[in-house]
Amino acid sequence: MIQRLALFFLVCFAFSTTFAQQAILSTASKQVATFTIKAPQLNTDKKIWIYLPKKYDSSKKKYPVIYMHDAQNLFDAKTSYVGEWNIDEKLDSLNAQVIIVGIEHGNEKRIDELTPFKNAKYSGGNADNYLRFIVETLKPEIDTKYRTKSDTENTGIIGSSLGGLVSYYAVLKYPEIFGKAGVFSPSFWFNRKEINELTQKNPPLKAKIYFLCGDYEGDADVIPDLNTIHNLITAKRDANLNLSKIRIVKGGQHNEKLWRDGFVKAYLWLF
């Protein structure tokens, strides 16, 4: 129920910036920059946030890339909805050798962009075009402008809630592009039937997948849905390969704190 109420709340307010948010100072580190790119697949422009590792400018190394959704919540308290993930500070502290590409959500279009199929109550279902934007427009731009390891093994995608749903869908849809995924509190309930059927029909997944959720997210079906998907995946591939992991956090709720606190473990396991 909490997931559904949160979804309704986000639709009503469309992540609008409040006066209180305007008063907050930016917390993004100097490793973070932004740019805008045309997204013809979505008939709009997209603001992109990019994190470059320490000493990027003074090195000649190439780096893995993780694409992440809801960029407003990743790096900066000023733009976050109910708290940032502190991605830049966490990666700085690890001296992480990775590039993060954050894609801003489409406000009132967020549900459309992050859901693969229409839901009878909430509509949506435009994730194919959203992922086409990432694969056909954004990724080529990133690989051209920055020193990236552009192969499947070094390309990941991470998101939470509807972002978790679309991240999982991405490895189903583009297994040749995304070799790693962080699927946090995935809203599988939104497209449960279609996602389960697609998982069953697809060839065995080669992607490495880290599933995260809390045991107090509010919906009784969160953990069963996650377990169903995990079982469908592992039934098709060699369990000895250790390509998927489920982490269920005791007391964890469907919020930024769970995802912020869980990010580092997910990153270290995936990469």
VOBA-1610 file (N, C-alpha, C; in pm, whole numbers, padded with zeros to 5 digits, always signed):
BEGIN
Met+00082-00121+00000Met+00000+00000+00000Met+00086+00126+00000Ile+00196+00123+00076Ile+00283+00240+00082Ile+00339+00274-00055Gln+00381+00171-00131Gln+00432+00198-00266Gln+00328+00268-00350Arg+00203+00224-00342Arg+00097+00281-00425Arg+00064+00423-00380Leu+00062+00447-00249Leu+00038+00581-00199Leu+00151+00675-00240Ala+00274+00624-00233Ala+00388+00706-00273Ala+00380+00742-00420Leu+00338+00645-00501Leu+00324+00667-00644Leu+00220+00775-00670Phe+00106+00766-00601Phe+00000+00866-00617Phe+00049+01004-00575Phe+00123+01009-00464Phe+00176+01134-00414Phe+00269+01199-00515Leu+00355+01117-00576Leu+00449+01170-00673Leu+00379+01222-00797Val+00272+01155-00837Val+00197+01201-00953Val+00132+01336-00924Cys+00069+01347-00805Cys-00002+01469-00770Cys+00090+01590-00764Phe+00207+01571-00706Phe+00297+01683-00684Phe+00405+01693-00791Ala+00422+01587-00867Ala+00515+01585-00981Ala+00654+01633-00943Phe+00695+01596-00821Phe+00828+01632-00773Phe+00854+01783-00782Ser+00752+01864-00760Ser+00767+02010-00771Ser+00864+02062-00665Thr+00936+02168-00697Thr+01032+02227-00604Thr+00960+02320-00509Thr+00976+02299-00381Thr+00911+02381-00280Thr+01000+02497-00239Phe+00941+02592-00167Phe+01019+02705-00118Phe+01133+02659-00028Ala+01103+02556+00053Ala+01206+02505+00145Ala+01324+02448+00067Gln+01295+02379-00044Gln+01403+02322-00124Gln+01487+02433-00186Gln+01421+02543-00226Gln+01494+02652-00289Gln+01595+02713-00192Ala+01566+02706-00062Ala+01654+02765+00037Ala+01774+02676+00069Ile+01768+02549+00030Ile+01877+02456+00059Ile+01994+02482-00035Leu+02114+02482+00019Leu+02233+02501-00063Leu+02267+02371-00134Ser+02328+02383-00249Ser+02369+02266-00326Ser+02474+02186-00249Thr+02460+02054-00250Thr+02556+01967-00183Thr+02635+01882-00283Ala+02613+01904-00412Ala+02685+01826-00513Ala+02834+01857-00508Ser+02916+01755-00519Ser+03061+01774-00513Ser+03114+01826-00646Lys+03241+01864-00645Lys+03302+01916-00767Lys+03321+01808-00873Gln+03300+01683-00834Gln+03310+01573-00931Gln+03185+01562-01019Val+03082+01642-00987Val+02953+01631-01055Val+02930+01750-01148Ala+02884+01723-01268Ala+02848+01828-01364Ala+02715+01791-01429Thr+02656+01886-01499Thr+02529+01861-01568Thr+02536+01912-01712Phe+02454+01853-01795Phe+02434+01904-01931Phe+02296+01862-01979Thr+02251+01922-02085Thr+02120+01891-02142Thr+02138+01831-02280Ile+02060+01730-02309Ile+02068+01661-02438Ile+01928+01639-02493Lys+01915+01648-02622Lys+01785+01622-02685Lys+01753+01473-02675Ala+01628+01445-02647Ala+01581+01306-02639Ala+01470+01289-02742Pro+01506+01267-02868Pro+01403+01258-02973Pro+01304+01144-02951Gln+01348+01038-02886Gln+01258+00925-02860Gln+01145+00963-02765Leu+01168+01070-02686Leu+01069+01114-02587Leu+01012+01251-02621Asn+01056+01308-02733Asn+01009+01441-02776Asn+01032+01547-02668Thr+01150+01546-02611Thr+01183+01642-02506Thr+01333+01658-02498Asp+01379+01743-02406Asp+01519+01753-02369Asp+01536+01690-02232Lys+01651+01630-02209Lys+01677+01566-02080Lys+01800+01630-02014Lys+01785+01662-01886Lys+01900+01708-01809Lys+01973+01587-01753Ile+02102+01584-01776Ile+02186+01472-01735Ile+02288+01519-01631Trp+02303+01441-01526Trp+02405+01465-01425Trp+02514+01360-01443Ile+02638+01403-01438Ile+02747+01306-01457Ile+02851+01321-01345Tyr+02885+01209-01288Tyr+02990+01203-01186Tyr+03114+01141-01250Leu+03226+01211-01238Leu+03354+01160-01286Leu+03442+01129-01165Pro+03514+01017-01169Pro+03597+00979-01054Pro+03711+01077-01030Lys+03762+01074-00909Lys+03877+01158-00876Lys+03992+01132-00973Lys+04062+01236-01006Lys+04180+01231-01094Lys+04144+01190-01237Tyr+04015+01200-01272Tyr+03977+01168-01411Tyr+04055+01255-01510Asp+04063+01386-01480Asp+04127+01479-01573Asp+04276+01457-01588Ser+04338+01399-01486Ser+04484+01382-01491Ser+04525+01241-01534Ser+04428+01158-01565Ser+04461+01021-01606Ser+04420+00997-01751Lys+04458+00881-01800Lys+04417+00840-01935Lys+04336+00711-01931Lys+04296+00673-01811Lys+04221+00549-01791Lys+04083+00556-01852Lys+04028+00438-01880Lys+03888+00427-01918Lys+03812+00367-01801Tyr+03683+00401-01791Tyr+03606+00366-01672Tyr+03474+00298-01707Pro+03428+00208-01619Pro+03293+00155-01632Pro+03191+00267-01614Val+03070+00243-01662Val+02964+00344-01653Val+02838+00282-01594Ile+02777+00354-01500Ile+02647+00314-01446Ile+02545+00422-01481Tyr+02438+00381-01546Tyr+02327+00471-01575Tyr+02224+00460-01463Met+02180+00576-01412Met+02087+00577-01300Met+01970+00672-01329His+01855+00641-01273His+01734+00720-01295His+01716+00821-01181Asp+01617+00909-01199Asp+01581+01005-01093Asp+01704+01083-01046Ala+01775+01142-01139Ala+01902+01208-01108Ala+01888+01320-01005Gln+01770+01380-00997Gln+01749+01486-00899Gln+01777+01439-00756Asn+01765+01310-00732Asn+01780+01256-00596Asn+01918+01196-00568Leu+02006+01195-00665Leu+02130+01120-00651Leu+02242+01196-00583Phe+02259+01325-00617Phe+02380+01397-00579Phe+02358+01522-00494Asp+02239+01578-00496Asp+02222+01714-00446Asp+02097+01728-00360Ala+02115+01773-00237Ala+02002+01795-00147Ala+01909+01904-00199Lys+01964+01997-00275Lys+01884+02109-00327Lys+01778+02063-00425Thr+01809+01961-00503Thr+01715+01915-00605Thr+01640+01789-00565Ser+01680+01729-00453Ser+01620+01602-00415Ser+01478+01622-00364Tyr+01401+01515-00373Tyr+01260+01519-00332Tyr+01247+01505-00181Val+01300+01398-00127Val+01297+01377+00019Val+01432+01326+00069Gly+01539+01381+00014Gly+01673+01340+00056Gly+01751+01276-00056Glu+01879+01313-00066Glu+01964+01260-00173Glu+02028+01128-00135Trp+02086+01061-00235Trp+02154+00934-00212Trp+02300+00953-00174Asn+02353+01076-00186Asn+02496+01102-00156Asn+02589+01015-00241Ile+02551+00994-00365Ile+02631+00907-00453Ile+02773+00960-00469Asp+02786+01093-00489Asp+02919+01149-00513Asp+03010+01134-00390Glu+02957+01166-00272Glu+03039+01154-00151Glu+03077+01008-00123Lys+02983+00919-00145Lys+03010+00777-00119Lys+03119+00725-00214Leu+03109+00759-00341Leu+03208+00712-00438Leu+03343+00780-00416Asp+03341+00908-00378Asp+03466+00977-00345Asp+03538+00906-00232Ser+03462+00866-00128Ser+03523+00802-00012Ser+03584+00667-00047Leu+03529+00602-00150Leu+03581+00473-00194Leu+03693+00487-00297Asn+03714+00613-00341Asn+03802+00635-00456Asn+03758+00545-00572Ala+03628+00539-00593Ala+03569+00448-00693Ala+03607+00487-00835Gln+03642+00388-00912Gln+03683+00409-01050Gln+03564+00380-01142Val+03468+00471-01142Val+03345+00451-01218Val+03285+00587-01254Ile+03217+00591-01366Ile+03142+00709-01408Ile+02994+00682-01384Ile+02925+00779-01323Ile+02781+00768-01302Ile+02710+00867-01394Val+02612+00819-01467Val+02530+00904-01552Val+02388+00904-01497Gly+02347+01015-01440Gly+02213+01026-01384Gly+02119+01095-01480Ile+02002+01038-01501Ile+01903+01092-01594Ile+01786+01149-01514Glu+01759+01277-01530Glu+01647+01335-01456Glu+01515+01274-01499His+01428+01249-01402His+01296+01198-01435His+01213+01308-01502Gly+01107+01266-01568Gly+01026+01359-01646Gly+00912+01421-01570Asn+00927+01439-01436Asn+00822+01499-01354Asn+00690+01426-01374Glu+00591+01493-01431Glu+00460+01428-01450Glu+00466+01312-01548Lys+00575+01301-01624Lys+00590+01191-01719Lys+00673+01075-01661Arg+00709+01087-01534Arg+00796+00985-01473Arg+00736+00846-01484Ile+00609+00832-01450Ile+00546+00700-01456Ile+00550+00644-01597Asp+00522+00727-01696Asp+00526+00681-01835Asp+00665+00630-01872Glu+00766+00706-01835Glu+00902+00674-01877Glu+00958+00549-01811Leu+00919+00523-01687Leu+00983+00417-01611Leu+00902+00288-01603Thr+00794+00278-01680Thr+00711+00157-01676Thr+00701+00094-01814Pro+00727-00036-01824Pro+00730-00104-01954Pro+00592-00122-02019Phe+00490-00146-01936Phe+00357-00175-01988Phe+00254-00092-01914Lys+00140-00068-01979Lys+00034+00009-01916Lys-00024-00066-01797Asn-00059+00011-01696Asn-00127-00041-01579Asn-00272+00008-01585Ala-00365-00080-01552Ala-00507-00047-01565Ala-00545+00077-01485Lys-00480+00098-01371Lys-00515+00211-01285Lys-00429+00333-01310Tyr-00298+00312-01332Tyr-00205+00424-01338Tyr-00154+00454-01479Ser-00197+00378-01578Ser-00154+00396-01718Ser-00004+00371-01731Gly+00074+00464-01787Gly+00218+00443-01808Gly+00246+00361-01932Gly+00366+00302-01937Gly+00400+00210-02045Gly+00488+00264-02155Asn+00573+00367-02125Asn+00658+00424-02229Asn+00806+00395-02206Ala+00835+00291-02131Ala+00976+00261-02100Ala+01057+00221-02223Asp+00992+00163-02323Asp+01067+00127-02444Asp+01132+00249-02506Asn+01060+00360-02514Asn+01118+00482-02571Asn+01221+00544-02478Tyr+01197+00534-02349Tyr+01295+00584-02251Tyr+01428+00508-02264Leu+01419+00376-02273Leu+01541+00296-02288Leu+01606+00316-02424Arg+01525+00337-02525Arg+01581+00370-02657Arg+01662+00499-02650Phe+01612+00596-02574Phe+01688+00721-02556Phe+01824+00692-02492Ile+01825+00609-02390Ile+01953+00577-02324Ile+02047+00505-02420Val+01994+00403-02487Val+02078+00317-02570Val+02120+00384-02701Glu+02028+00454-02765Glu+02054+00508-02899Glu+02110+00650-02899Thr+02080+00727-02796Thr+02122+00868-02794Thr+02221+00899-02683Leu+02185+00866-02559Leu+02268+00906-02445Leu+02398+00827-02437Lys+02391+00697-02445Lys+02512+00616-02432Lys+02615+00649-02540Pro+02576+00661-02667Pro+02676+00700-02768Pro+02739+00835-02737Glu+02660+00929-02684Glu+02714+01060-02648Glu+02816+01047-02534Ile+02782+00970-02434Ile+02872+00950-02320Ile+03000+00880-02364Asp+02986+00778-02447Asp+03104+00703-02493Asp+03193+00785-02584Thr+03136+00887-02649Thr+03214+00975-02735Thr+03286+01083-02655Lys+03215+01141-02558Lys+03270+01254-02483Lys+03364+01215-02370Tyr+03346+01095-02318Tyr+03422+01054-02199Tyr+03498+00924-02224Arg+03598+00899-02144Arg+03678+00778-02158Arg+03605+00665-02085Thr+03530+00589-02159Thr+03447+00484-02099Thr+03489+00345-02148Lys+03463+00247-02063Lys+03466+00109-02107Lys+03323+00078-02152Ser+03303+00074-02280Ser+03166+00075-02335Ser+03106-00063-02354Asp+03180-00169-02319Asp+03130-00304-02341Asp+03023-00341-02237Thr+02956-00453-02262Thr+02846-00497-02176Thr+02889-00517-02032Glu+03001-00580-02011Glu+03048-00613-01877Glu+03070-00488-01791Asn+03099-00377-01856Asn+03131-00254-01784Asn+03020-00149-01794Thr+02901-00191-01830Thr+02787-00100-01840Thr+02676-00148-01747Gly+02642-00066-01649Gly+02539-00103-01553Gly+02422-00007-01553Ile+02316-00045-01485Ile+02198+00040-01472Ile+02138+00014-01333Ile+02105+00122-01261Ile+02058+00111-01124Ile+01942+00207-01102Gly+01841+00161-01030Gly+01729+00248-00995Gly+01646+00189-00883Ser+01555+00271-00829Ser+01470+00228-00719Ser+01323+00248-00752Ser+01239+00166-00690Ser+01094+00173-00709Ser+01062+00152-00857Leu+00999+00248-00923Leu+00977+00234-01067Leu+01111+00229-01141Gly+01211+00296-01085Gly+01346+00289-01143Gly+01405+00151-01130Gly+01367+00077-01025Gly+01409-00063-01012Gly+01341-00149-01115Leu+01213-00123-01137Leu+01138-00196-01239Leu+01200-00177-01376Val+01227-00053-01415Val+01281-00027-01549Val+01425-00074-01562Ser+01501-00077-01452Ser+01638-00128-01458Ser+01638-00278-01486Tyr+01546-00349-01422Tyr+01534-00493-01450Tyr+01487-00515-01593Tyr+01390-00437-01637Tyr+01340-00448-01774Tyr+01452-00421-01875Ala+01542-00330-01839Ala+01653-00296-01930Ala+01742-00415-01960Val+01770-00499-01859Val+01857-00615-01885Val+01782-00723-01963Leu+01649-00723-01953Leu+01571-00813-02038Leu+01569-00765-02182Lys+01551-00636-02199Lys+01534-00576-02331Lys+01666-00560-02405Tyr+01772-00526-02331Tyr+01901-00499-02394Tyr+02013-00576-02324Pro+02011-00707-02329Pro+02115-00786-02262Pro+02254-00763-02322Glu+02257-00715-02445Glu+02386-00689-02510Glu+02444-00555-02467Ile+02366-00471-02399Ile+02411-00340-02355Ile+02441-00338-02205Phe+02344-00383-02125Phe+02356-00374-01979Phe+02396-00509-01920Gly+02517-00514-01867Gly+02567-00638-01809Gly+02551-00646-01659Lys+02509-00535-01597Lys+02494-00532-01452Lys+02377-00441-01417Ala+02303-00479-01311Ala+02188-00398-01271Ala+02171-00399-01120Gly+02136-00283-01066Gly+02095-00271-00927Gly+01946-00246-00925Val+01872-00340-00872Val+01725-00335-00876Val+01677-00316-00732Phe+01649-00191-00695Phe+01616-00155-00557Phe+01465-00139-00541Ser+01406-00209-00445Ser+01263-00198-00415Ser+01179-00192-00542Pro+01198-00286-00632Pro+01133-00277-00764Pro+00980-00285-00754Ser+00915-00197-00828Ser+00768-00195-00831Ser+00716-00296-00932Phe+00748-00424-00909Phe+00703-00527-01001Phe+00551-00535-01006Trp+00483-00492-00898Trp+00338-00497-00894Trp+00274-00419-01008Phe+00346-00316-01058Phe+00290-00229-01162Phe+00264-00307-01291Asn+00356-00400-01323Asn+00345-00483-01445Asn+00375-00629-01412Arg+00322-00678-01302Arg+00359-00810-01252Arg+00343-00920-01358Lys+00225-00930-01415Lys+00195-01037-01511Lys+00290-01031-01630Glu+00305-00912-01687Glu+00387-00898-01808Glu+00535-00924-01781Ile+00585-00876-01667Ile+00726-00894-01634Ile+00756-01041-01605Asn+00668-01107-01533Asn+00688-01250-01507Asn+00689-01330-01636Glu+00594-01301-01725Glu+00586-01373-01852Glu+00709-01345-01939Leu+00753-01220-01940Leu+00870-01185-02021Leu+00995-01254-01968Thr+01007-01262-01836Thr+01121-01331-01776Thr+01121-01479-01813Gln+01004-01540-01813Gln+00992-01682-01847Gln+01026-01706-01994Lys+00988-01614-02081Lys+01009-01632-02226Lys+01151-01601-02269Asn+01217-01511-02197Asn+01351-01468-02237Asn+01455-01579-02223Pro+01560-01573-02302Pro+01673-01665-02283Pro+01735-01639-02146Pro+01817-01731-02097Pro+01883-01710-01967Pro+01959-01578-01964Leu+01938-01503-01859Leu+02006-01375-01846Leu+02153-01395-01810Lys+02237-01316-01873Lys+02380-01320-01842Lys+02420-01207-01747Ala+02329-01112-01727Ala+02360-00995-01645Ala+02375-01031-01498Lys+02461-00956-01431Lys+02477-00967-01287Lys+02377-00871-01223Ile+02293-00921-01131Ile+02183-00841-01077Ile+02184-00843-00925Tyr+02177-00723-00865Tyr+02170-00707-00720Tyr+02031-00657-00684Phe+01954-00740-00614Phe+01820-00703-00569Phe+01826-00654-00425Leu+01761-00541-00399Leu+01755-00486-00264Leu+01612-00446-00232Cys+01566-00480-00112Cys+01439-00427-00063Cys+01439-00435+00089Gly+01341-00369+00151Gly+01325-00376+00295Gly+01212-00471+00330Asp+01211-00514+00456Asp+01102-00603+00498Asp+00985-00525+00558Tyr+00993-00390+00546Tyr+00886-00306+00599Tyr+00849-00200+00496Glu+00835-00242+00371Glu+00806-00147+00263Glu+00657-00115+00253Gly+00574-00189+00325Gly+00433-00156+00327Gly+00346-00246+00244Asp+00397-00298+00133Asp+00320-00389+00049Asp+00361-00532+00081Ala+00263-00614+00111Ala+00292-00753+00148Ala+00352-00833+00033Asp+00334-00783-00090Asp+00379-00860-00206Asp+00517-00819-00257Val+00584-00723-00192Val+00714-00677-00241Val+00815-00791-00242Ile+00832-00855-00129Ile+00931-00963-00119Ile+00891-01085-00202Pro+00765-01129-00197Pro+00725-01241-00285Pro+00746-01211-00433Asp+00715-01088-00476Asp+00737-01051-00617Asp+00885-01061-00652Leu+00969-01010-00563Leu+01113-01012-00587Leu+01164-01156-00591Asn+01116-01237-00498Asn+01158-01378-00496Asn+01113-01453-00620Thr+00993-01420-00669Thr+00943-01485-00790Thr+01034-01457-00909Ile+01069-01330-00926Ile+01158-01293-01036Ile+01294-01360-01020His+01347-01356-00899His+01479-01417-00874His+01476-01566-00905Asn+01370-01633-00865Asn+01360-01777-00890Asn+01347-01808-01039Leu+01272-01724-01110Leu+01257-01743-01254Leu+01391-01726-01326Ile+01471-01632-01277Ile+01603-01608-01337Ile+01697-01725-01309Thr+01707-01760-01181Thr+01806-01861-01142Thr+01772-02000-01195Ala+01644-02024-01222Ala+01605-02154-01276Ala+01664-02178-01415Lys+01702-02070-01481Lys+01751-02082-01619Lys+01903-02076-01630Arg+01972-02045-01520Arg+02116-02033-01533Arg+02189-02102-01418Asp+02316-02124-01437Asp+02398-02197-01341Asp+02410-02118-01211Ala+02356-02173-01104Ala+02359-02104-00974Ala+02502-02084-00925Asn+02594-02168-00970Asn+02733-02157-00926Asn+02803-02032-00978Leu+02742-01968-01078Leu+02803-01849-01135Leu+02787-01726-01044Asn+02697-01734-00947Asn+02677-01624-00852Asn+02648-01493-00924Leu+02549-01496-01012Leu+02517-01378-01092Leu+02404-01294-01036Ser+02342-01339-00928Ser+02236-01256-00869Ser+02238-01270-00717Lys+02196-01162-00653Lys+02198-01158-00507Lys+02075-01083-00458Ile+02011-01135-00353Ile+01900-01065-00289Ile+01944-01019-00150Arg+01921-00893-00121Arg+01946-00841+00013Arg+01817-00780+00066Ile+01766-00834+00174Ile+01644-00782+00236Ile+01684-00720+00370Val+01660-00591+00383Val+01705-00515+00500Val+01595-00517+00607Lys+01630-00562+00724Lys+01535-00566+00835Lys+01494-00423+00874Gly+01364-00399+00874Gly+01312-00266+00907Gly+01320-00166+00793Gly+01376-00208+00679Gly+01392-00118+00565Gly+01258-00077+00505Gln+01244+00052+00479Gln+01121+00105+00422Gln+01144+00151+00278His+01033+00179+00211His+01038+00220+00070His+01074+00369+00063Asn+01202+00399+00082Asn+01241+00540+00084Asn+01389+00557+00046Glu+01428+00685+00037Glu+01564+00718-00006Glu+01669+00665+00091Lys+01637+00660+00219Lys+01734+00611+00317Lys+01776+00468+00288Leu+01679+00382+00258Leu+01710+00243+00226Leu+01803+00235+00106Trp+01772+00311+00003Trp+01849+00305-00122Trp+01985+00372-00105Arg+01988+00483-00031Arg+02116+00550-00004Arg+02209+00458+00075Asp+02155+00397+00181Asp+02238+00310+00265Asp+02279+00182+00194Gly+02200+00139+00096Gly+02229+00014+00028Gly+02314+00027-00096Phe+02339+00151-00140Phe+02408+00171-00268Phe+02550+00116-00270Val+02627+00145-00166Val+02769+00106-00167Val+02786-00045-00176Lys+02709-00120-00097Lys+02719-00265-00102Lys+02681-00318-00240Ala+02580-00257-00298Ala+02539-00298-00433Ala+02650-00270-00535Tyr+02707-00150-00528Tyr+02814-00114-00620Tyr+02934-00208-00606Leu+02975-00233-00481Leu+03092-00318-00460Leu+03068-00461-00508Trp+02946-00511-00490Trp+02916-00647-00535Trp+02909-00654-00688Leu+02852-00553-00748Leu+02837-00554-00894Leu+02970-00531-00966Phe+03052-00441-00910Phe+03173-00400-00982Phe+03303-00434-00909
//
